[in-house]
Amino acid sequence: IVLESVNFDIFLFWLKNF
């Protein structure tokens, strides 16, 4: 399952937006 990896990418994306 790559769900955790995708979730981590979303987290990094959120940090960049913030």
OpenMM code with the backbone's topology and positions (N, CA, C; nanometers):
from openmm import Vec3, app, unit

residues = "ILE VAL LEU GLU SER VAL ASN PHE ASP ILE PHE LEU PHE TRP LEU LYS ASN PHE".split()
positions = [
    Vec3(0.0858, -0.1205, 0.0000),
    Vec3(0.0000, 0.0000, 0.0000),
    Vec3(0.0895, 0.1256, 0.0000),
    Vec3(0.0570, 0.2186, -0.0878),
    Vec3(0.1375, 0.3417, -0.0967),
    Vec3(0.0597, 0.4588, -0.0362),
    Vec3(-0.0464, 0.4248, 0.0353),
    Vec3(-0.1302, 0.5319, 0.0916),
    Vec3(-0.0495, 0.6185, 0.1879),
    Vec3(0.0310, 0.5551, 0.2714),
    Vec3(0.1098, 0.6332, 0.3663),
    Vec3(0.2049, 0.7280, 0.2937),
    Vec3(0.2648, 0.6804, 0.1848),
    Vec3(0.3565, 0.7648, 0.1096),
    Vec3(0.2828, 0.8857, 0.0520),
    Vec3(0.1664, 0.8616, -0.0022),
    Vec3(0.0880, 0.9718, -0.0587),
    Vec3(0.0490, 1.0687, 0.0524),
    Vec3(0.0091, 1.0136, 0.1649),
    Vec3(-0.0288, 1.1002, 0.2773),
    Vec3(0.0888, 1.1877, 0.3186),
    Vec3(0.2080, 1.1313, 0.3194),
    Vec3(0.3283, 1.2072, 0.3561),
    Vec3(0.3529, 1.3178, 0.2532),
    Vec3(0.3339, 1.2866, 0.1262),
    Vec3(0.3528, 1.3883, 0.0214),
    Vec3(0.2543, 1.5030, 0.0417),
    Vec3(0.1318, 1.4691, 0.0752),
    Vec3(0.0309, 1.5738, 0.0991),
    Vec3(0.0732, 1.6604, 0.2170),
    Vec3(0.1295, 1.5953, 0.3186),
    Vec3(0.1746, 1.6715, 0.4361),
    Vec3(0.2836, 1.7703, 0.3966),
    Vec3(0.3802, 1.7252, 0.3177),
    Vec3(0.4878, 1.8150, 0.2729),
    Vec3(0.4299, 1.9266, 0.1869),
    Vec3(0.3333, 1.8926, 0.1018),
    Vec3(0.2704, 1.9931, 0.0170),
    Vec3(0.2010, 2.0987, 0.1030),
    Vec3(0.1363, 2.0552, 0.2108),
    Vec3(0.0681, 2.1486, 0.3005),
    Vec3(0.1692, 2.2411, 0.3677),
    Vec3(0.2825, 2.1824, 0.4097),
    Vec3(0.3856, 2.2648, 0.4739),
    Vec3(0.4365, 2.3709, 0.3765),
    Vec3(0.4540, 2.3336, 0.2520),
    Vec3(0.5019, 2.4314, 0.1522),
    Vec3(0.3985, 2.5423, 0.1341),
    Vec3(0.2716, 2.5069, 0.1288),
    Vec3(0.1680, 2.6085, 0.1124),
    Vec3(0.1631, 2.7011, 0.2331),
    Vec3(0.1836, 2.6441, 0.3496),
    Vec3(0.1785, 2.7255, 0.4704),
    Vec3(0.3032, 2.8150, 0.4752),
] * unit.nanometer
topology = app.Topology()
chain = topology.addChain("A")
for resn in residues:
    res = topology.addResidue(resn, chain)
    for name in ("N", "CA", "C"):
        topology.addAtom(name, app.Element.getBySymbol(name[0]), res)
